[in-house]
C-alpha cells in the first residue's frame, strides 16, 4: 500500500472523521500484496484483552505477607502498579510488551526479562499493547485514548493519535493497519505509520470489544447496548447488525472468530454466548449454562451474585468452544451437537482463556493468581502454575505452547515455562 497506488486501493484524507475506506480486498500486484510480503493468512487467534475493566476487592487478593509459591522462570518488575496487558511478538515470540496502571509500557526480552525500551509519554493507565503481525511495530494505548506506535528495531516512536476513551485496540492480521474502539461508539482505523484514518460510526454507546476477522476484510464489533455489528472494512458499511432478541440484553464483553472467520462467538454481561454465522449474520445457536440464571436487574436484587461471560474462544483442532465466566466456571461446548461437554470449576473468576494453537488444551487465568491448563476432551486439569500474589489480569501463550507470560495486580509480569506432556 504505497502512496503511488491507484485510487482503488487506499483513499484516506487526513482530518476528515469519516472518509473512504481502506481497500483490504484480495491483493493485486500493485496493492496489499506488496505490504503483506507473503504473510501467512492463518488466524493467530490472539484475542486482544479488555483488562481495564478489572477491579477486584481486597478479598480477591492473596493476603499480604503470605508466602507465595513461585513456579515462574522470569519475573519482570519494572512496573510500579498493576500490569493490565501483555502481548508477545508474533514473528519470534522472544519479545513481550506490557502496559500498566503506572502509565507506562515496556518492551522486554522474554528469555531473561531484560528491558529493551520504554514506550514513554502516556498520561493514563496503559490498557492495550500489541505487536503488528510482522513484529515491526508495537502499539500502546492508554485509557484516555492516547495511542502510540513504536518501531521495534529503532526503539523509536513513529506515530501517535488521540481519540476518546479507549476500550480496545488490535492490529490487522496481514497489514500495518490498526483498529481501535472508543467509548463514544466509534471504531477507528489507521494506516501505520502514515496515520491516514477513517472511522466507523456505531451506536451512541461504547464499542466494548472488537476483532478483525481472518480474511482481513471485515471486523466484528460489540457494543454496550448489547448489539453486534459486522463491518465491511472496504465499503465502511455494516454488513449485519444483531440487536433486540438476536443481540444481547447487556453489554458485550468479548468476541472471537474461528480460524476461517465463518463463525463468530459473542459473550455478554447477560451470561449468554451466541454463535453467529459471519456470512448470514444469523444466530446459529445460544449457549447458556443451565444452572446460571440471567443476572437479576439491580432494582430487583442489588445483592444478586455478579456473573458474566469474560472470555471465549474456538479450538482449532476439534469442534469445541470454551467460555469463561466471572463466577469461575469454564464451560466447554461441543459445536457439532451444540451442547455442554464439560464444566471446569475455578475458585474465583476467570479473567481470560486461550486455546493452544494446535491442540485441544485451553489455558485460563483467574482472580486467584493461578494459570491452569485444561484438557478440553476430558475436562480434566493438566497442570497449574503459581507465582503471583494478586489477580492475573492478562496473559499470552507462545506459538509452540512452551511459554506463558502473565501480568498481575501485584505489579509484576512473569514468564512460565510450561511442561508439555505427550498428548
Secondary structure, 3 states (H helix, E strand, C coil): CCCCCCCCCCCCCCCCCCCCCCCCCCCCCCCHHHHHCCCCCCCCCCCCCCHHHCCCCHHHCCCCCCCCCCCCCEEECCCCCCEEEEEECCCCCCEEEEEECCCCEEEEECCCCCEEEECCCCCCCEEEEEECCCCCEEEEEECCCEEEEEECCCCEEEEEEECCCEEEEEECCCCCEEEEEECCCEEEEEECCCCCEEEEECCCCCEEEEEECCCCCEEEEEECCCCEEEEECCCCEEEEEECCCCCCCCCEEEEEECCCCCEEEEEECCCCEEEEECCCCCEEEEECCCCCCCCCCCCCCCCCCCCCEEEEEECCCCCEEEEEECCCEEEEEECCCCEEEEEEECCCCEEEEEECCCCCEEEEEECCCCEEEEECCCCEEEEEECCCCCCEEEEEECCCCCEEEEEECCCCEEEEECCCCCC
